[in-house]
Amino acid sequence: MRKFFLLVCLLVSGLLSQGQEVELVFQDYPLNEVLLELRDRYNLQFSFDDARLRKYQVTVSRTFSNPQSALDHLLKNLPLTYEKAGEVFLIFDKLVVAELKNYRLAGHFADHETSESLPFTHVLINGHGLMTDQKGNFSFVSNTDSLFRLQASYLGYYQLDSLVHAGTAHRFLLVPSTFSLKEIKVEGAQVVRTLQVGYTPGVMRLNHQIAGRLPGYGDNSVFNLLRLQPGILAAGEQSNDLIIRGSYEGQSQVLFDGFTLFGMKNFNDNISAVNPFLAKDIQVMKGGFGAEHGERVGGIVNITGADGDVDDTHLRLNLNNMTLNGYFSVPVGGKAALVMALRQTYYELYETGQISIGSRGRSGRGNLVDRNLYPDYNFRDLNLKLSGKSDGGDSYSISFLQGTDRFTYSLELSGQQSNLLYEDKENNLQTGLSVIYNKGWKRGNRSELTLAWSELESEVINLRQTGRQLPVDGGRGSGGPGGGSWQTSVNNFNQNKIAEAKVALKNQLAVSATQNVGLGGGLYYNQVHFVEDSFQVNLVHQQIDGTRLFAYLEDQVSFGPQFSFTAGLRADYPLNIEKTYLQPRFSASWEMNDHAKMNGAWGLYRQYIARSSVIDELGNYRYLWAVCDNEAIPVQQSQHSLLGFTWNRNDFTFSVEGYYKHTTGLTRYVEDANVRNLYEGKSKSKGLDFLIRKDYRGHSFWAAYTLSQTMEQFAYFTADGWQRALHDQRHELKMAVLFQLKPFYLSANYVYGSGFPDPLVENSENFERDYHRLDVAAVYHLPIRRFALEAGVSVLNVFNYENIKYANFIRVPDDQDATVNLHAEAVPFTPTMFLSLSF
């Protein structure tokens, strides 16, 4: 009973203490002494750090309903809190959770001399790597420090290494490693890097500044440089398309300022669709590229055009054996620049000459006979571009291109009993227009809106007339009374037009120091128009449209400075097919140390327009654009896998990358007896790309070797299984060297290819004719005050090796039992000269 009574008293005492009023009247009194006063006056118990609480002064005059209310008021604005353990009030410091603050760094990279933006600049911030967008903009976020160590590199420019504070409007100017000095002579070594490889899977960056020192400088320096890279076919001198890692015609895309160049038609690789004065950055994606790109199952070449100088006027003139090329840049309003470039052939490039043609009958016997060939060629193009920046740092550009070429030739074959007239005419018109607006947001994120349209219209007219004098008297005569003659004629007209419109919005979000997110979407519209006439009788007239929506999401995460992983997903919805195609893509990079790096990638890719091949009854090939509908023309699908290793030290680079591609949905028309049948096929490509490069005191050397195989399978094959594709070539070796001996620049390049298995060349499926071509060049550079004068000479195919041009074989009937194979000769021994003036 005593224990029970004592317990009741304690409970009542506790309840009374909880409800008793507490009066506090203190003026600038230490908090520890206030608590001691409360302890003695109200019989309370406290536990606290006396020295800690002595620092805080208390002023209060108020009555509280209980001790807890009094403590809440005393500690309200102090970094202190309390808990009650039994009858004891424990007073201690609050646990302060530090608020994470994001520090953002965003800015823009440009050329120090011309203010040209530098797209796809490699940037290293606090050990984390990233790349700027096509306008040279970037953003980065950190929650640890507002001071950043920034390192940047760009092909042909000195590296930047600096400490910068957080901010979203930085402008970084990189100094070019090759430039003209006015009235000052500087002696010293310069490092001119020719390319970047191995930073990301399957991607190469090319320095177009050095293309002017390579042989063949003039109107095709962009693709002269491309053809010397591993994985891009050089042998055969393909002029209609780029063949990248076994891709077929139409499977690789060339982008210029955001719009597609469908035609790269030129004759003998002398003039290309891109003006070399305008090519500022060349990015080659040979395979395994991210979810942002999704228009092709092959490779992508992304060319960024020059923006012009907002501070000064520039003029460049170039005269060579083939064209007159002019470039003009003028500031507009202080924050924009207008660029104009024009090329024009100023005389007929090719004169009437003699060519050797192989004439082969059904018996297999053949000989070489000189025939008269009458060629005619003209080319012109125009580029216009307006680029600028707003007061808020946003950038914009409007780019326009139109190019046209006309190539015709006629061939007369005359014999004792027969004659042949063959005429071939081809007209091409390429047009492109793009509007790009790049927006920078306050938090450092960026958005880019692209509106683009491009169109290629091709017309091919083919006329063939064959005549034969019939003998009399059982073949003992060739004319006269009783004799006769017969004549056959073919007059074909083909027109194929393809157009593409694009609206695309992409966003780059710097989520944290280790994570970047890219997302976007848009719409594509394609239209294909095809007309085929024979003797002015319409055989085919089709117009097919295709619209598709797309969206993508890509997340790049860095696990420390050594390892990064990117996962992406692209979704396409063609409205004419009413089906969603998902394409997952993954890539990873591992920096093993400061010099070695490994890359890998895997992904699915689809293509919704196709360039189908057509084989006529004589075995001739031609190509037609078509829109995929999964009925007549299937959607092409390809799976890419690649793995690569790169070693880079002291301006020496060794790179090897292996790849495997499996593609389905190929289409081929086969004509026989005026019947055209469509067959579906598939292909598989595999290979290894090797690259060795060394830069030394301004001199450069590189060697590229590709070991590859491309096989195909179509239902019309007479033999079962896989067969070699027309562009399959097992070995290709390329070497280039550039010497900088101011004011002279000497260069040479050599290409070897093991040949293609094209049955039109010889009567053997295993025929392969090696390709050899050695080019040399010498350039003299003379700066004169504000002017710069350059003169140079190139010799193409120094040893005049008789190479064959890929996919330019024509077979025509010459007699009842014979045919003539016309194969366009690749570049012969060709000396070229140029003179260039700029200020």
C-alpha positions in Angstrom: 0.0 0.0 0.0 2.9 2.4 0.8 4.4 1.7 -2.6 1.1 2.3 -4.3 0.5 5.5 -2.4 4.0 6.8 -3.3 3.4 6.0 -7.0 0.1 7.9 -7.0 1.9 10.9 -5.4 4.6 10.9 -8.1 2.0 10.8 -10.9 0.0 13.6 -9.4 3.1 15.6 -8.8 4.1 15.1 -12.5 0.7 16.2 -13.7 0.7 19.3 -11.5 4.2 20.1 -12.8 3.0 19.8 -16.3 0.1 22.1 -15.8 1.8 24.7 -13.5 2.2 28.2 -14.8 5.8 29.6 -15.4 6.5 33.3 -15.1 9.6 34.7 -16.8 10.9 38.2 -16.3 14.5 38.7 -17.4 16.4 41.5 -19.1 19.6 40.6 -21.1 20.2 37.6 -18.8 22.4 34.6 -19.8 20.4 31.6 -20.8 22.2 29.2 -18.5 21.3 31.3 -15.5 17.7 31.6 -16.6 17.4 27.8 -16.6 19.1 27.6 -13.1 16.5 30.1 -11.8 13.7 28.0 -13.3 15.2 24.9 -11.7 15.2 26.4 -8.3 11.8 28.3 -8.5 9.7 25.5 -10.0 11.6 22.3 -9.0 12.6 21.4 -12.6 15.5 19.4 -13.7 17.8 20.4 -16.7 20.8 19.0 -18.4 22.9 21.3 -20.7 26.3 22.6 -21.6 26.8 25.6 -19.2 29.5 27.3 -21.3 27.6 26.9 -24.5 24.3 28.4 -23.2 26.2 31.3 -21.5 26.7 32.8 -24.9 23.1 33.5 -25.5 21.3 36.5 -23.8 17.6 36.4 -23.0 15.1 39.2 -22.7 11.5 38.1 -21.8 8.6 39.2 -19.7 5.7 36.8 -20.0 3.7 34.0 -18.2 3.5 30.6 -19.8 1.0 27.8 -19.1 3.7 25.1 -18.5 7.5 24.6 -18.6 7.5 23.2 -22.1 5.9 26.4 -23.5 8.5 28.4 -21.7 11.4 26.4 -23.1 9.9 26.6 -26.6 9.9 30.4 -26.3 13.4 30.6 -24.9 15.0 28.4 -27.6 12.8 29.6 -30.5 15.4 31.6 -32.4 18.5 29.7 -31.2 20.3 26.7 -32.7 19.1 24.6 -29.8 16.4 22.1 -29.1 15.4 19.8 -26.2 13.9 16.5 -25.3 12.5 15.2 -22.0 13.9 12.0 -20.6 11.8 11.2 -17.6 11.7 14.3 -15.4 14.9 15.8 -17.0 14.9 18.3 -19.9 17.9 17.6 -22.1 19.0 20.7 -24.1 21.4 20.2 -27.0 22.4 21.7 -30.4 20.1 21.3 -33.4 21.2 18.9 -36.1 21.7 21.3 -39.0 21.3 19.8 -42.5 23.4 21.8 -45.0 21.2 23.0 -47.8 22.6 21.8 -51.2 23.2 24.6 -53.5 23.7 24.2 -57.2 26.4 26.2 -58.9 25.9 26.4 -62.7 28.5 27.1 -65.3 27.4 27.8 -68.8 28.9 29.6 -71.8 29.9 29.6 -75.4 33.1 28.7 -77.3 34.2 30.8 -80.3 37.3 31.5 -82.5 39.5 34.2 -81.1 40.2 35.7 -84.5 36.8 35.5 -86.4 34.3 35.0 -83.5 33.1 31.8 -85.4 31.3 29.5 -83.0 33.1 26.2 -82.3 30.6 23.3 -82.4 31.2 20.1 -80.5 34.2 21.4 -78.5 35.5 18.9 -76.0 35.3 20.3 -72.5 36.6 18.9 -69.2 35.2 20.6 -66.0 36.5 19.4 -62.6 37.5 16.1 -64.2 34.1 15.5 -65.9 34.0 15.5 -69.7 31.2 16.9 -71.9 30.8 18.3 -75.4 29.3 21.6 -76.6 26.3 21.6 -79.0 26.4 22.6 -82.7 26.5 26.3 -81.8 29.4 25.9 -79.3 27.2 26.2 -76.2 27.5 24.1 -73.0 26.2 24.0 -69.4 27.4 22.2 -66.2 26.2 22.1 -62.6 28.0 21.4 -59.3 26.9 21.3 -55.7 30.3 21.5 -54.1 32.1 24.6 -55.3 31.4 27.8 -57.3 35.0 27.7 -58.7 35.5 25.5 -61.7 38.6 24.2 -63.5 37.8 24.3 -67.2 39.9 22.6 -69.9 38.8 22.8 -73.6 40.2 21.4 -76.8 39.1 21.8 -80.4 40.7 20.5 -83.6 43.2 23.0 -85.0 43.2 25.2 -81.9 45.4 25.6 -78.8 44.0 24.0 -75.6 42.5 26.2 -73.0 43.1 25.6 -69.3 41.5 28.1 -66.8 39.7 28.6 -63.5 36.3 30.3 -63.8 33.6 31.2 -61.4 30.0 30.1 -61.7 27.9 31.9 -64.2 25.7 31.3 -67.3 27.1 33.9 -69.7 30.8 33.0 -70.1 32.4 33.4 -73.5 35.6 31.4 -74.2 37.8 32.3 -77.2 40.1 29.6 -78.5 43.2 30.6 -80.4 43.7 28.8 -83.8 47.0 27.0 -84.1 47.3 28.0 -87.8 46.8 31.6 -88.7 48.4 34.4 -90.7 50.5 36.9 -88.7 50.7 40.4 -90.1 54.1 42.2 -90.2 55.5 39.8 -87.5 57.6 36.8 -88.0 57.3 34.1 -85.3 59.6 31.0 -85.3 58.5 28.0 -83.3 56.8 24.7 -83.3 53.1 24.4 -83.7 50.9 21.4 -83.1 48.2 21.0 -85.8 46.0 18.1 -84.9 44.4 16.5 -88.0 41.6 14.6 -86.3 40.1 13.4 -83.0 39.2 9.8 -82.5 38.2 7.6 -79.5 36.5 10.2 -77.4 33.1 8.6 -78.0 32.2 5.3 -79.7 32.2 5.3 -83.5 32.7 9.1 -83.7 35.6 11.0 -85.5 36.2 14.7 -85.7 38.1 16.1 -88.7 40.1 19.3 -88.9 39.1 20.8 -92.2 41.7 23.5 -91.9 44.4 21.0 -93.0 42.3 19.9 -96.0 43.7 22.9 -97.9 47.2 21.4 -97.7 46.2 18.0 -99.0 46.4 17.1 -102.7 43.4 18.0 -104.8 42.6 21.1 -102.9 39.8 23.0 -104.5 36.2 22.1 -104.7 36.3 18.7 -103.1 38.6 19.1 -100.1 35.8 18.1 -97.7 35.5 14.6 -99.2 39.2 14.4 -100.1 39.7 14.5 -96.3 36.8 12.1 -95.6 38.0 9.4 -98.0 41.3 9.2 -96.2 39.7 8.1 -92.9 39.2 4.4 -91.8 35.8 2.9 -92.5 34.9 5.3 -95.4 35.3 3.8 -98.8 37.9 5.5 -101.0 38.7 2.9 -103.7 36.3 3.1 -106.6 35.8 6.8 -106.0 32.1 6.7 -105.4 30.6 10.0 -106.4 26.9 9.6 -105.5 27.0 8.6 -101.9 29.2 7.8 -98.9 29.8 4.2 -98.2 30.5 3.9 -94.5 31.3 0.5 -93.0 29.5 -1.5 -95.6 26.4 0.7 -95.9 24.4 0.7 -99.1 23.5 3.7 -101.2 21.1 5.9 -99.3 21.9 4.4 -95.9 24.4 7.1 -94.8 23.3 10.7 -94.3 25.1 13.9 -94.9 23.9 16.9 -92.9 24.9 20.4 -93.7 23.7 23.1 -91.2 20.8 20.8 -90.1 19.4 19.8 -93.5 20.0 16.7 -95.5 22.1 16.6 -98.7 20.6 13.8 -100.7 23.0 14.1 -103.7 26.7 14.4 -103.7 26.9 14.0 -107.4 30.2 15.0 -109.0 32.3 13.8 -111.9 35.6 12.1 -111.1 35.5 13.4 -107.5 36.5 16.9 -108.5 33.5 18.9 -107.4 31.4 18.0 -104.4 28.1 19.4 -102.9 29.8 21.2 -100.0 31.8 24.3 -100.7 35.2 24.0 -98.8 35.1 27.6 -97.8 32.0 26.9 -95.7 33.0 23.7 -93.9 33.8 24.6 -90.3 33.4 21.4 -88.5 33.1 17.8 -89.7 31.7 15.1 -87.4 31.7 11.6 -88.6 29.5 9.0 -86.9 30.4 5.7 -88.4 27.9 3.7 -86.2 26.6 3.2 -82.7 25.5 6.8 -82.4 23.1 8.1 -79.8 19.3 8.4 -79.7 19.4 12.0 -80.9 20.0 10.8 -84.4 17.7 8.3 -86.1 17.3 8.9 -89.8 19.7 6.3 -91.2 20.9 2.7 -90.6 24.4 3.4 -91.9 26.6 6.4 -90.9 26.1 10.1 -90.5 28.4 13.0 -91.5 27.4 16.2 -89.8 29.0 19.3 -91.4 28.6 22.7 -89.7 28.9 25.7 -91.9 30.8 28.9 -91.2 28.9 31.7 -89.4 31.0 34.6 -90.6 32.7 37.4 -88.7 30.5 39.9 -86.8 33.4 42.3 -86.5 35.1 42.5 -89.9 34.6 41.9 -93.6 36.3 39.0 -95.3 36.7 38.1 -99.0 38.2 34.9 -100.5 38.7 34.1 -104.1 39.9 30.8 -105.5 40.6 30.0 -109.1 41.6 26.4 -110.2 41.4 24.2 -113.3 37.7 23.6 -112.8 35.8 26.4 -111.1 35.9 29.9 -109.8 35.0 30.0 -106.1 34.2 33.2 -104.2 33.4 33.7 -100.4 32.2 37.0 -98.9 31.4 37.7 -95.2 30.1 41.0 -93.9 28.9 42.2 -90.5 25.3 43.0 -90.1 24.2 45.3 -87.2 27.2 44.5 -85.0 25.8 41.2 -83.7 25.2 39.2 -86.9 27.1 38.3 -90.1 26.0 37.5 -93.6 28.0 34.9 -95.6 27.7 34.3 -99.4 29.6 31.7 -101.4 29.4 30.9 -105.1 31.1 28.3 -107.4 30.8 28.1 -111.1 32.6 26.1 -113.8 33.9 28.6 -116.3 34.5 26.3 -119.3 33.7 22.8 -120.5 35.8 20.6 -118.4 36.0 17.6 -120.7 36.8 17.6 -124.4 36.1 15.1 -127.0 38.6 12.3 -126.7 39.4 8.6 -127.3 38.6 5.9 -124.7 39.2 2.2 -124.7 36.1 0.1 -124.5 36.0 -3.7 -124.1 33.7 -5.4 -126.6 32.8 -8.9 -125.7 30.5 -11.4 -127.5 28.6 -14.3 -126.1 31.5 -16.5 -127.0 33.6 -14.7 -124.4 36.0 -13.3 -127.1 36.8 -9.7 -126.7 39.0 -6.9 -127.8 39.7 -3.2 -127.1 38.7 -0.6 -129.7 39.0 3.2 -129.6 35.6 5.0 -129.7 34.7 8.6 -129.9 33.2 10.1 -126.7 31.5 13.5 -126.6 31.2 14.8 -122.9 29.6 18.0 -121.6 29.6 19.1 -118.0 28.5 22.2 -116.1 28.2 22.9 -112.4 27.2 25.9 -110.1 26.1 26.4 -106.6 25.2 29.2 -104.2 25.3 29.4 -100.4 23.8 32.1 -98.2 23.9 32.2 -94.4 22.8 34.8 -91.8 24.1 34.1 -88.2 23.9 36.2 -85.1 23.3 36.5 -81.4 20.6 38.2 -79.4 21.2 40.6 -76.4 20.5 37.7 -74.1 23.1 35.4 -75.6 20.8 33.3 -77.8 22.1 32.4 -81.2 20.3 31.9 -84.5 21.2 31.0 -88.1 19.4 30.9 -91.5 21.2 28.8 -94.1 20.4 28.3 -97.8 22.1 26.1 -100.4 21.3 25.4 -104.1 23.5 23.5 -106.4 22.9 22.2 -109.9 25.0 20.1 -112.3 24.5 18.8 -115.8 26.5 15.9 -117.3 25.9 14.5 -120.7 27.9 12.4 -123.1 27.3 10.6 -126.4 29.1 7.7 -127.8 29.3 6.5 -131.4 30.3 3.0 -132.3 30.7 2.2 -136.0 31.6 -1.0 -137.7 31.5 -2.6 -141.1 28.0 -4.1 -140.5 26.6 -2.2 -137.5 26.6 1.1 -135.7 25.5 2.3 -132.2 24.6 5.7 -130.9 24.4 6.0 -127.1 23.5 9.2 -125.3 23.2 9.6 -121.5 22.1 12.9 -119.9 21.8 13.6 -116.2 20.6 16.7 -114.4 20.6 17.2 -110.7 19.2 20.0 -108.6 19.9 20.0 -104.8 18.2 22.6 -102.6 18.4 23.1 -98.8 17.2 25.6 -96.2 17.4 25.6 -92.4 16.5 27.9 -89.6 18.1 27.1 -86.2 17.5 29.0 -82.9 19.5 28.1 -79.8 18.1 29.3 -76.5 20.0 29.5 -73.2 18.0 29.4 -70.0 18.7 31.0 -66.7 19.7 27.8 -65.0 22.2 27.0 -67.7 20.2 24.5 -69.7 19.9 24.8 -73.4 17.3 24.2 -76.1 17.6 24.2 -79.9 14.8 24.5 -82.4 15.5 23.4 -86.0 13.3 24.0 -89.0 14.8 22.4 -92.2 13.8 21.5 -95.7 15.8 19.9 -98.5 15.1 18.5 -101.9 16.9 16.6 -104.7 15.5 16.4 -108.2 17.3 14.1 -110.6 16.5 13.6 -114.3 18.1 10.9 -116.4 17.6 10.6 -120.2 18.9 7.6 -122.0 18.9 7.2 -125.8 20.2 4.1 -127.5 19.9 3.4 -131.3 21.4 0.2 -132.8 21.4 -0.5 -136.6 22.7 -3.5 -138.6 23.0 -4.1 -142.3 21.6 -7.5 -143.3 23.7 -9.5 -145.8 22.4 -11.0 -149.1 23.1 -14.2 -150.9 23.6 -16.2 -147.7 26.0 -13.7 -146.2 28.2 -13.1 -149.3 27.1 -9.5 -149.6 26.5 -6.5 -147.4 24.1 -4.4 -149.3 22.7 -3.7 -152.7 19.5 -5.1 -154.2 17.8 -7.7 -152.1 19.7 -6.6 -149.0 18.0 -5.1 -146.0 18.6 -3.5 -142.5 17.1 -3.4 -139.1 17.2 -0.9 -136.4 16.2 -0.8 -132.7 15.8 2.2 -130.5 15.4 2.8 -126.8 14.4 6.2 -125.4 14.0 6.3 -121.7 13.3 9.2 -119.3 13.5 8.8 -115.5 12.8 11.5 -113.0 13.2 10.9 -109.2 12.6 13.7 -106.7 12.9 13.3 -103.0 12.1 16.1 -100.5 12.3 16.2 -96.7 10.9 18.7 -94.1 11.9 18.6 -90.5 10.8 20.2 -87.2 13.0 19.2 -84.3 13.4 20.5 -80.7 16.2 19.2 -78.5 17.0 20.1 -75.0 20.2 19.5 -72.9 19.8 19.5 -69.2 22.7 19.7 -66.7 21.1 17.8 -63.8 24.2 17.5 -61.7 28.0 17.3 -62.0 27.7 13.6 -62.9 24.5 13.5 -65.0 23.4 15.1 -68.2 20.0 14.5 -69.8 19.1 15.1 -73.4 15.5 14.9 -74.6 13.6 16.1 -77.6 11.2 15.3 -80.4 9.7 16.5 -83.6 8.3 15.6 -87.0 9.7 14.5 -90.4 7.9 14.7 -93.7 9.2 12.9 -96.8 7.8 13.0 -100.4 9.1 10.9 -103.3 8.0 11.7 -106.9 8.9 9.2 -109.6 8.3 9.3 -113.3 9.4 6.8 -115.9 8.7 7.2 -119.6 9.7 5.3 -122.7 9.2 6.9 -126.2 7.1 9.6 -124.4 4.7 6.9 -123.1 4.2 7.1 -119.4 5.1 3.8 -117.8 5.2 4.8 -114.1 4.1 7.9 -112.3 4.0 7.8 -108.5 4.0 10.3 -105.7 4.3 8.9 -102.2 4.3 10.8 -98.9 5.4 9.8 -95.5 5.1 11.6 -92.1 6.5 10.4 -88.9 6.7 11.7 -85.3 9.7 11.0 -83.1 10.9 11.5 -79.6 14.0 10.6 -77.7 15.5 10.5 -74.2 19.1 10.1 -73.4 20.8 10.0 -70.0 24.5 10.2 -69.5 25.9 9.4 -66.1 29.5 9.6 -65.0 30.9 7.3 -62.3 33.9 9.3 -61.4 36.2 10.8 -64.1 37.1 7.4 -65.5 33.8 5.8 -66.5 30.7 7.1 -68.2 27.5 5.3 -69.3 24.8 6.6 -71.7 21.4 5.0 -72.1 19.0 6.3 -74.7 15.7 5.4 -76.2 14.2 6.7 -79.5 10.6 6.2 -80.6 9.4 6.7 -84.1 5.7 6.7 -85.2 5.2 6.7 -89.1 1.6 7.9 -89.7 1.4 5.9 -92.9 2.3 2.6 -91.1 0.5 3.4 -87.8 3.1 1.6 -85.7 5.6 2.7 -83.0 9.2 1.6 -83.4 11.3 1.7 -80.3 15.1 1.8 -80.7 17.2 1.4 -77.5 20.8 2.5 -77.6 23.6 2.1 -75.1 27.2 3.3 -75.0 30.0 3.3 -72.4 33.5 4.8 -72.1 36.3 3.8 -69.7 39.4 5.9 -69.3 41.9 3.3 -68.2 44.5 6.0 -67.5 45.6 9.4 -68.9 46.5 7.8 -72.2 44.3 4.8 -72.9 40.5 4.6 -73.4 38.0 2.0 -74.3 34.6 2.6 -75.9 31.7 0.4 -76.7 28.2 0.8 -78.1 25.1 -1.2 -79.1 21.9 0.0 -80.6 18.9 -0.6 -83.0 18.4 1.8 -85.9 15.6 2.1 -88.4 15.2 4.0 -91.7 11.9 5.1 -93.3 13.1 6.1 -96.8 15.0 3.8 -99.0 17.3 4.1 -102.1 16.3 0.9 -103.9 18.5 -0.5 -106.6 17.2 -1.4 -110.0 18.9 -3.9 -112.3 17.8 -3.9 -116.0 17.8 -6.8 -118.4 21.4 -6.1 -119.4 22.6 -6.0 -115.8 23.0 -2.2 -115.4 22.3 -0.7 -112.0 20.5 2.5 -111.1 18.9 3.7 -107.9 15.5 5.2 -106.9 14.3 6.8 -103.7 11.2 5.5 -102.1 9.1 5.9 -98.9 8.9 2.8 -96.7 5.3 1.6 -96.1 5.9 -2.0 -94.9 4.0 -3.3 -97.9 5.9 -2.7 -101.1 9.0 -1.2 -99.4 9.8 -2.5 -95.9 11.2 -0.4 -93.1 15.0 -1.0 -92.9 16.3 -2.1 -89.6 19.9 -2.5 -88.5 21.7 -3.6 -85.3 25.1 -2.0 -84.6 27.7 -3.4 -82.2 31.1 -1.9 -81.8 34.1 -2.0 -79.4 37.2 0.2 -79.7 40.5 1.1 -78.0 42.5 4.3 -78.3 46.0 5.2 -77.1 47.0 8.9 -77.2 50.2 10.3 -75.9 52.7 13.0 -77.0 50.6 13.7 -80.1 50.7 10.0 -81.1 47.4 8.2 -81.5 46.7 4.5 -82.1 43.1 3.5 -82.5 41.4 0.2 -83.3 37.6 -0.3 -83.5 35.7 -3.5 -84.4 32.1 -3.4 -85.6 29.3 -5.7 -86.7 26.1 -4.7 -88.5 23.1 -6.8 -89.5 20.6 -5.0 -91.7 17.2 -6.2 -93.0 14.6 -4.6 -95.3 16.9 -4.1 -98.4 14.9 -3.8 -101.7 16.0 -4.5 -105.2 14.1 -4.4 -108.5 15.1 -6.9 -111.2 13.9 -6.3 -114.7 13.5 -9.2 -117.2 11.5 -9.2 -120.5 9.8 -5.9 -119.6 8.7 -7.3 -116.2 10.0 -5.7 -113.0 10.0 -7.8 -109.9 10.8 -6.5 -106.4 12.9 -8.6 -104.0 13.6 -8.1 -100.4 17.1 -8.8 -99.0 19.4 -8.5 -96.0 23.0 -7.9 -95.4 25.7 -8.3 -92.7 28.9 -6.3 -92.4 31.8 -6.7 -90.1 35.3 -5.3 -89.9 38.2 -3.7 -88.1 39.3 -0.1 -88.5 42.9 0.8 -87.6 44.4 4.3 -87.3 47.9 5.4 -86.5 48.6 9.2 -86.4 51.6 11.3 -85.3 51.8 15.1 -85.2 55.3 16.5 -84.8 56.3 20.2 -84.9 53.6 21.1 -87.4 54.1 18.0 -89.5 51.4 15.3 -89.6 51.3 11.6 -90.7 48.6 9.1 -90.5 47.8 5.6 -91.8 44.4 4.0 -91.8 43.6 0.4 -92.6 40.2 -1.3 -92.9 39.7 -5.1 -92.9 36.0 -5.7 -93.8 33.4 -7.9 -95.3 29.9 -7.1 -96.5 27.6 -10.0 -97.6 24.1 -9.9 -98.9 21.2 -12.3 -99.5 18.3 -11.9 -102.0 15.6 -14.3 -103.0 16.5 -14.0 -106.7 20.0 -15.4 -106.3 20.5 -18.6 -108.2 22.9 -19.9 -105.6 21.7 -20.4 -102.0 23.3 -18.6 -99.1 25.1 -15.3 -98.8 27.0 -13.6 -101.6 29.4 -10.7 -101.7 27.9 -7.3 -102.1 28.9 -5.1 -105.0 30.8 -2.7 -102.7 32.4 -5.5 -100.6 36.2 -5.0 -100.4 38.4 -7.0 -98.1 41.3 -4.6 -97.7 41.8 -0.9 -97.9 45.0 1.0 -96.9 45.3 4.8 -96.8 48.3 6.9 -95.9 48.8 10.7 -95.8 51.7 13.0 -94.8 51.9 16.8 -94.5 55.1 18.7 -94.1 55.1 22.3 -92.9 58.2 24.0 -94.3 57.1 27.7 -94.1 56.2 29.2 -96.4 55.9 25.9 -98.3 53.5 23.0 -97.4 54.2 19.6 -99.0 51.8 16.7 -98.8 51.1 13.3 -100.3 48.5 10.6 -99.9 48.1 7.0 -101.1 45.1 4.7 -101.3 45.2 1.0 -102.0 42.1 -1.2 -102.3 41.8 -4.9 -103.0 38.9 -4.5 -105.4 35.2 -5.3 -105.8 33.5 -8.4 -107.2 31.4 -6.6 -109.9 30.5 -9.1 -112.6 30.1 -6.3 -115.2 33.8 -5.7 -115.3 34.9 -9.2 -116.4 33.2 -12.4 -117.1 34.1 -13.8 -113.7 32.3 -13.6 -110.4 35.7 -13.6 -108.6 37.2 -10.8 -110.5 38.8 -8.1 -108.4 40.9 -5.3 -109.8 43.2 -3.6 -107.3 42.9 0.1 -106.8 46.1 2.3 -106.5 46.3 6.0 -106.4 49.1 8.3 -105.3 48.5 12.1 -105.1 51.1 14.8 -104.3 50.8 18.5 -103.7 52.8 21.6 -102.9 51.4 24.9 -101.6 53.1 28.3 -101.2 51.6 30.7 -98.6 52.5 34.4 -98.7 51.0 36.9 -96.2 51.0 40.5 -97.5 49.8 42.9 -94.9 46.1 42.4 -94.7 46.1 40.0 -97.7 47.1 36.3 -97.9 48.1 34.8 -101.2 48.3 31.0 -101.7 49.3 29.2 -104.8 49.6 25.4 -105.2 49.8 22.5 -107.6 48.5 19.0 -107.2 49.1 15.9 -109.2 46.4 13.3 -108.8 47.2 9.6 -109.7 50.9 10.3 -110.2 51.6 6.9 -111.8 48.4 7.0 -113.9 47.1 3.7 -112.6 44.0 2.5 -114.5 41.4 2.4 -111.8 37.7 1.6 -112.2 35.0 3.9 -110.9 32.6 2.0 -108.6 29.0 1.7 -109.7 29.5 3.5 -113.0 29.4 0.4 -115.3 27.1 0.5 -118.4 26.4 -2.4 -120.6 24.9 -1.8 -124.0 24.3 -4.2 -126.9 26.7 -3.8 -129.8 25.7 -6.6 -132.1 23.4 -9.6 -132.1 25.9 -11.7 -130.2 28.0 -9.0 -128.4 27.7 -6.3 -125.8 29.9 -3.4 -124.9 30.9 -2.7 -121.3 31.5 1.0 -120.6 33.2 1.5 -117.3 33.9 5.1 -116.4 37.6 5.5 -115.7 38.5 6.9 -112.3 40.7 9.9 -111.9 43.7 9.5 -114.3 47.0 11.3 -114.2 45.6 14.8 -113.5 47.8 17.9 -112.8 45.8 20.7 -111.1 46.7 24.2 -110.1 45.0 26.8 -107.9 45.5 30.4 -106.9 43.8 31.8 -103.8 43.5 35.4 -102.4 41.9 36.3 -99.1 41.7 39.3 -96.8 
